[in-house]
Amino acid sequence: MKKINVSVKEKTYPVFIGNSILDLLPNLINDMGLNKNLFVVADENVLELYKEDINDAFAGYSPKIYFHKLKSGESTKSFDHLARIFSSLIEEKFGRDTLLVAIGGGVTGDLAGYAAAGYMRGIQLVHIPTTIISACDSSIGGKTGINFNRLKNIIGAFYQPELVLIDTKFLRSLPVEEINSGVGELVKYAFLTNRNFYNYISQNFEKIYSFDTNVLNKLIYESVLFKGSVVTKDEKESGLRKILNFGHTFAHAFESQANLKLKHGEAVIAGIISALHLSNKTGLLSNQNLEGLIKLPLKVKLPDGFLTKDFNSIYNFMSGDKKNRGGQIRFILLSDIGKIITDIEVTKNDIIYAIEKTHRTIKNSD
Ligand SMILES: NC(=O)c1ccc[n+]([C@@H]2O[C@H](COP(=O)([O-])OP(=O)(O)OC[C@H]3O[C@@H](n4cnc5c(N)ncnc54)[C@H](O)[C@@H]3O)[C@@H](O)[C@H]2O)c1
């Protein structure tokens, strides 16, 4: 098992990464002196698939424990499901001395994290991510929230957990589209970090799909290490942290345009391809570099008819992105691996060009 400490202004919290480590949770809660009354918010699929493992992990746990089952899917990141969590916390008489444990993917973590931030002005939170996206990305850094009015993550809070436990055993049951989705964020880290990471993921790409635990553990470890270091320097996204949104301005618009029916990480892959085209169009990225770098995101097999041709509507969703300042859309672009430039303003024509190019590149790569 590996451990990484993530430090932010108000606290330092550990992230544990390993295989079959769920059983360690009760001891960790004890050793770290965390609240013992557990309100577990768990994704329905994970509860079903891992009923035995979860029961075993908490067998003999004597303080109060309650399981709140969450409907799976992006539409659960809503006011309605947030209210249901609050209602069951109140009905089950959970007080300020509660430890909310989120077991599931990014949807569970974002929603349950926001509930923890709000309930009684904040109760302790533990993340147990069960998808690649949530393990390598969303469980780290404290962003929580819900979607509203077809806008992704438009309402939320920064709220850091007490600890994150990444048990890679959970990942073996992920369906292929969820692995694709996780690979989207891993590929993002390949562009943000360095050529070693980029080469490692390129060379071991197929091993992700065969759940090679060594490869998965290494990729998650490196991503968490990188994200943790960025969050330490800029917890609330006033500067450096923006680089973590590489590809996401496009991705959020693709998701909104598809009425949140695309897989997040798959949208991120398309978003990265768009950001590479836009980097090229603005003269930051040479044609030769574009040709080389685009190979990695294109390894991900996106579903047929993935992007619609309604380029203007995608653009309109971008104009509503919460990261815009003064109505101006700003992009995170790059000139090479690890050479990221934030806050780039471009013309509408350039944006439409990048979306069109993305559409064509994805179609031609089939
Ligand atoms: N907070 C952040 O910093 C941050 C960063 C990236 C993404 N996100 C958010 O994360 C969400 C996407 O995360 P996600 O892809 O994990 O989505 P998800 O939580 O919807 O999980 C995807 C699917 O996988 C299923 N599942 C979960 N674990 C499983 C397992 N071990 N085996 C089999 N099936 C399993 C779920 O039931 C669901 O159907 C988006 O809402 C996105 O906005 C947040």
The ligand as a Gaussian input file, in Angstrom:
#p B3LYP/6-31G(d) Opt

LIG

0 1
 N      -14.692000      16.836000      -8.080000
 C      -13.808000      16.791000      -9.046000
 O      -12.695000      17.332000      -8.947000
 C      -14.136000      16.039000     -10.300000
 C      -13.122000      15.721000     -11.214000
 C      -13.452000      14.927000     -12.321000
 C      -14.749000      14.490000     -12.497000
 N      -15.710000      14.828000     -11.586000
 C      -17.082000      14.359000     -11.741000
 O      -17.076000      12.943000     -11.662000
 C      -18.220000      12.437000     -12.362000
 C      -17.777000      11.289000     -13.215000
 O      -17.225000      10.300000     -12.402000
 P      -17.385000       8.753000     -12.721000
 O      -16.983000       8.522000     -14.109000
 O      -16.730000       8.014000     -11.643000
 O      -18.971000       8.575000     -12.724000
 P      -20.031000       7.744000     -11.865000
 O      -19.887000       8.005000     -10.435000
 O      -21.338000       8.021000     -12.500000
 O      -19.639000       6.229000     -12.132000
 C      -19.799000       5.706000     -13.421000
 C      -20.611000       4.421000     -13.443000
 O      -19.807000       3.391000     -12.908000
 C      -20.549000       2.659000     -11.918000
 N      -19.560000       2.168000     -11.001000
 C      -18.890000       2.849000     -10.037000
 N      -17.953000       2.073000      -9.486000
 C      -18.027000       0.880000     -10.106000
 C      -17.307000      -0.333000      -9.975000
 N      -16.279000      -0.446000      -9.144000
 N      -17.661000      -1.379000     -10.768000
 C      -18.671000      -1.257000     -11.654000
 N      -19.367000      -0.133000     -11.824000
 C      -19.056000       0.926000     -11.071000
 C      -21.548000       3.635000     -11.390000
 O      -22.679000       2.985000     -10.880000
 C      -21.883000       4.438000     -12.636000
 O      -22.883000       3.774000     -13.361000
 C      -18.773000      13.599000     -13.141000
 O      -19.946000      14.034000     -12.522000
 C      -17.700000      14.670000     -13.069000
 O      -18.218000      15.966000     -13.116000
 C      -15.422000      15.585000     -10.500000

